[in-house]
């Protein structure tokens, strides 16, 4: 994730889009949550509708961020992704 966050040109990584798209609707909450996070980091507007449906998904998943195991809700991850996509920066 750090590579994506520090990349000043997210368009270079848009090839990941077709690979990530199916994971947004996966039965596995880790796949749904992490793909939503990456879609947000890449600012892929085409998935806004799917991200909006994930706002209702309160499933918790665990992931490592900065070397720490944390719990996140898919709905919060989707909300963050939508905010990133809508941000001008």
ABEGO torsion letter per residue (X at the ends): XAAAAABABAAAAAAAAAAAAAAAABABAAAAAAAAAAAAAAGBAAAAAAAAAAAABABBBBBBBGGBBBBBBAAAAAAAAAAAAABAX
